[in-house]
């Protein structure tokens, strides 16, 4: 999110996070901290979503949107507003 704008992201649901759960507990230990795009902890219930980067990159970034911002699609993937 930049300057108050929303960008839709599509990815694969990794985990549901409760209040105060640390998102990094659900990620590989060797993953660079810069790949988590969001807060490690929150007072809100959230999901942890793996979002592939566009273009030729084979890397993925990880986002932790609030559950209220999630919309499942028919293919079983999730997307966040």
N, C-alpha and C positions, 0 to 999 in steps of 0.2 A: 504494500500500500504506500502510495507516495502522494503527499500534499492533499490528503483527504479523498483521493479517487479510489475506485474499486477496479480490480482486474480479475476476471474470472480465471480460475486455475482448475485444471482437471488432473486427477491423480488416483492413486490407490490408497484406500483406507488401511492404515497400519495398526492403530489402536485408538481406543477411547480413553481420554484422560479426565480424571476427576479433579476437583479443586485441590490445589497444592501438589498434584503429581508433577514430577520433573520429566519433561519430554525427552531429555537425553537418556533416561533410563531405558527407553524403548528403541534407541538407535544403536548401531554398531559402535563399539568403543573406539575404533580407529577412525571414525568419521570426523573430519575437521569441523570445528564449532561453527565456522562460517556457513555451513550447509543447512543449518537450522535457521529458517527465516521466520522468526517469531520469538516470543518469550519462552523461557524454559519452564516457568511456573505461572500459574494464574489462579484467581479465585473462581473463575468460570469453568464449567464443564466444556471440554474441547475434544477435538479429534486430532489425530496425527496423520497427516497425509503425505505420501511420497509423490512428488510431481516431477516428471522427466523434464529436463531442459529442452529447449527447442533447437532446431538446426542439427548439426552433425554430432553434437555432444552426446556422450553416453552416460553422463552424470545425471543425478537427480538431486533436487533440493527437497527439504522437508518443511512443511507448514503446519501450524497448530491453530486452525480457526475455531471459533466458538461453534458448538453444535447447532445453534440457531441459524448459523450462516451456511450450513451444509445442505446440499440438494442431491439426493441419490439419482443416478440415471439408470436407464433400463439395462445397461451392460454390467451393472454391479460396481462400477466405479463411482467415485464421489467427485463433486466439484464444489469449490468454495467461491463465493462472490467476493 
